C-alpha cells in the first residue's frame, strides 16, 4: 500500500483548507474536496477553486476572495 502519496495530499489539503477555515463560517472540514481534486490530477490552485465553488454552491459556505 502506498501511503506516501495520500499522506502528501492530506498535508497539502490541510494547508489549503487552513486559510479557508480561518475565515469561513462554521462547516464540516470533510466537505473540503481539495484532496479529491488533487487525486484526479488538478493542480493545487484549481483544486482549491473547485473546493471553494463546492462549498459555496452545495453547502452555502462562502468566503470572499483575499
PyMOL CGO cylinders between C-alpha atoms (Angstrom):
from pymol import cmd
from pymol.cgo import CYLINDER

trace = [
    CYLINDER, 0.00, 0.00, 0.00, 1.36, 3.41, -1.00, 0.3, 1, 1, 1, 1, 1, 1,
    CYLINDER, 1.36, 3.41, -1.00, 0.88, 5.79, 1.91, 0.3, 1, 1, 1, 1, 1, 1,
    CYLINDER, 0.88, 5.79, 1.91, 3.36, 8.48, 0.92, 0.3, 1, 1, 1, 1, 1, 1,
    CYLINDER, 3.36, 8.48, 0.92, 1.20, 9.87, -1.90, 0.3, 1, 1, 1, 1, 1, 1,
    CYLINDER, 1.20, 9.87, -1.90, -2.05, 10.12, 0.08, 0.3, 1, 1, 1, 1, 1, 1,
    CYLINDER, -2.05, 10.12, 0.08, -0.16, 11.45, 3.11, 0.3, 1, 1, 1, 1, 1, 1,
    CYLINDER, -0.16, 11.45, 3.11, 1.33, 14.25, 1.00, 0.3, 1, 1, 1, 1, 1, 1,
    CYLINDER, 1.33, 14.25, 1.00, -2.12, 15.10, -0.42, 0.3, 1, 1, 1, 1, 1, 1,
    CYLINDER, -2.12, 15.10, -0.42, -3.61, 15.20, 3.09, 0.3, 1, 1, 1, 1, 1, 1,
    CYLINDER, -3.61, 15.20, 3.09, -0.86, 17.57, 4.20, 0.3, 1, 1, 1, 1, 1, 1,
    CYLINDER, -0.86, 17.57, 4.20, -1.35, 19.80, 1.14, 0.3, 1, 1, 1, 1, 1, 1,
    CYLINDER, -1.35, 19.80, 1.14, -5.12, 19.78, 1.62, 0.3, 1, 1, 1, 1, 1, 1,
    CYLINDER, -5.12, 19.78, 1.62, -4.73, 20.76, 5.27, 0.3, 1, 1, 1, 1, 1, 1,
    CYLINDER, -4.73, 20.76, 5.27, -2.52, 23.70, 4.27, 0.3, 1, 1, 1, 1, 1, 1,
    CYLINDER, -2.52, 23.70, 4.27, -5.04, 24.94, 1.69, 0.3, 1, 1, 1, 1, 1, 1,
    CYLINDER, -5.04, 24.94, 1.69, -8.04, 24.38, 3.93, 0.3, 1, 1, 1, 1, 1, 1,
    CYLINDER, -8.04, 24.38, 3.93, -6.42, 26.14, 6.88, 0.3, 1, 1, 1, 1, 1, 1,
    CYLINDER, -6.42, 26.14, 6.88, -6.62, 29.55, 5.22, 0.3, 1, 1, 1, 1, 1, 1,
    CYLINDER, -6.62, 29.55, 5.22, -10.23, 28.88, 4.18, 0.3, 1, 1, 1, 1, 1, 1,
    CYLINDER, -10.23, 28.88, 4.18, -11.20, 27.58, 7.61, 0.3, 1, 1, 1, 1, 1, 1,
    CYLINDER, -11.20, 27.58, 7.61, -9.73, 30.63, 9.35, 0.3, 1, 1, 1, 1, 1, 1,
    CYLINDER, -9.73, 30.63, 9.35, -12.28, 32.96, 7.77, 0.3, 1, 1, 1, 1, 1, 1,
    CYLINDER, -12.28, 32.96, 7.77, -15.20, 30.67, 6.84, 0.3, 1, 1, 1, 1, 1, 1,
    CYLINDER, -15.20, 30.67, 6.84, -18.45, 30.31, 8.75, 0.3, 1, 1, 1, 1, 1, 1,
    CYLINDER, -18.45, 30.31, 8.75, -18.83, 27.00, 10.62, 0.3, 1, 1, 1, 1, 1, 1,
    CYLINDER, -18.83, 27.00, 10.62, -18.68, 23.97, 8.32, 0.3, 1, 1, 1, 1, 1, 1,
    CYLINDER, -18.68, 23.97, 8.32, -17.62, 20.33, 8.33, 0.3, 1, 1, 1, 1, 1, 1,
    CYLINDER, -17.62, 20.33, 8.33, -13.98, 20.01, 7.31, 0.3, 1, 1, 1, 1, 1, 1,
    CYLINDER, -13.98, 20.01, 7.31, -14.60, 16.75, 5.41, 0.3, 1, 1, 1, 1, 1, 1,
    CYLINDER, -14.60, 16.75, 5.41, -16.65, 18.66, 2.85, 0.3, 1, 1, 1, 1, 1, 1,
    CYLINDER, -16.65, 18.66, 2.85, -13.46, 20.23, 1.58, 0.3, 1, 1, 1, 1, 1, 1,
    CYLINDER, -13.46, 20.23, 1.58, -12.76, 18.44, -1.72, 0.3, 1, 1, 1, 1, 1, 1,
    CYLINDER, -12.76, 18.44, -1.72, -9.26, 19.75, -2.48, 0.3, 1, 1, 1, 1, 1, 1,
    CYLINDER, -9.26, 19.75, -2.48, -7.68, 16.33, -1.86, 0.3, 1, 1, 1, 1, 1, 1,
    CYLINDER, -7.68, 16.33, -1.86, -10.08, 14.51, -4.20, 0.3, 1, 1, 1, 1, 1, 1,
    CYLINDER, -10.08, 14.51, -4.20, -9.43, 17.05, -6.95, 0.3, 1, 1, 1, 1, 1, 1,
    CYLINDER, -9.43, 17.05, -6.95, -5.67, 16.63, -6.48, 0.3, 1, 1, 1, 1, 1, 1,
    CYLINDER, -5.67, 16.63, -6.48, -6.02, 12.83, -6.66, 0.3, 1, 1, 1, 1, 1, 1,
    CYLINDER, -6.02, 12.83, -6.66, -7.69, 13.22, -10.04, 0.3, 1, 1, 1, 1, 1, 1,
    CYLINDER, -7.69, 13.22, -10.04, -4.92, 15.43, -11.43, 0.3, 1, 1, 1, 1, 1, 1,
    CYLINDER, -4.92, 15.43, -11.43, -5.99, 19.02, -10.77, 0.3, 1, 1, 1, 1, 1, 1,
    CYLINDER, -5.99, 19.02, -10.77, -3.21, 21.50, -9.92, 0.3, 1, 1, 1, 1, 1, 1,
    CYLINDER, -3.21, 21.50, -9.92, -3.35, 22.84, -6.32, 0.3, 1, 1, 1, 1, 1, 1,
    CYLINDER, -3.35, 22.84, -6.32, -4.89, 26.23, -7.24, 0.3, 1, 1, 1, 1, 1, 1,
    CYLINDER, -4.89, 26.23, -7.24, -7.55, 24.61, -9.43, 0.3, 1, 1, 1, 1, 1, 1,
    CYLINDER, -7.55, 24.61, -9.43, -8.37, 22.10, -6.71, 0.3, 1, 1, 1, 1, 1, 1,
    CYLINDER, -8.37, 22.10, -6.71, -8.79, 24.88, -4.14, 0.3, 1, 1, 1, 1, 1, 1,
    CYLINDER, -8.79, 24.88, -4.14, -11.01, 26.85, -6.50, 0.3, 1, 1, 1, 1, 1, 1,
    CYLINDER, -11.01, 26.85, -6.50, -13.17, 23.77, -7.11, 0.3, 1, 1, 1, 1, 1, 1,
    CYLINDER, -13.17, 23.77, -7.11, -13.44, 23.20, -3.36, 0.3, 1, 1, 1, 1, 1, 1,
    CYLINDER, -13.44, 23.20, -3.36, -14.49, 26.82, -2.77, 0.3, 1, 1, 1, 1, 1, 1,
    CYLINDER, -14.49, 26.82, -2.77, -17.14, 26.53, -5.51, 0.3, 1, 1, 1, 1, 1, 1,
    CYLINDER, -17.14, 26.53, -5.51, -18.45, 23.32, -3.98, 0.3, 1, 1, 1, 1, 1, 1,
    CYLINDER, -18.45, 23.32, -3.98, -18.60, 24.84, -0.51, 0.3, 1, 1, 1, 1, 1, 1,
    CYLINDER, -18.60, 24.84, -0.51, -20.44, 27.91, -1.86, 0.3, 1, 1, 1, 1, 1, 1,
    CYLINDER, -20.44, 27.91, -1.86, -22.91, 26.06, -4.10, 0.3, 1, 1, 1, 1, 1, 1,
    CYLINDER, -22.91, 26.06, -4.10, -23.63, 22.89, -2.13, 0.3, 1, 1, 1, 1, 1, 1,
    CYLINDER, -23.63, 22.89, -2.13, -23.01, 23.95, 1.46, 0.3, 1, 1, 1, 1, 1, 1,
    CYLINDER, -23.01, 23.95, 1.46, -23.63, 27.73, 1.27, 0.3, 1, 1, 1, 1, 1, 1,
    CYLINDER, -23.63, 27.73, 1.27, -20.28, 28.41, 2.96, 0.3, 1, 1, 1, 1, 1, 1,
    CYLINDER, -20.28, 28.41, 2.96, -18.85, 31.45, 1.22, 0.3, 1, 1, 1, 1, 1, 1,
    CYLINDER, -18.85, 31.45, 1.22, -15.55, 33.20, 1.77, 0.3, 1, 1, 1, 1, 1, 1,
    CYLINDER, -15.55, 33.20, 1.77, -14.68, 36.40, -0.05, 0.3, 1, 1, 1, 1, 1, 1,
    CYLINDER, -14.68, 36.40, -0.05, -11.51, 36.20, -2.15, 0.3, 1, 1, 1, 1, 1, 1,
    CYLINDER, -11.51, 36.20, -2.15, -8.45, 37.64, -0.43, 0.3, 1, 1, 1, 1, 1, 1,
]
cmd.load_cgo(trace, "trace")
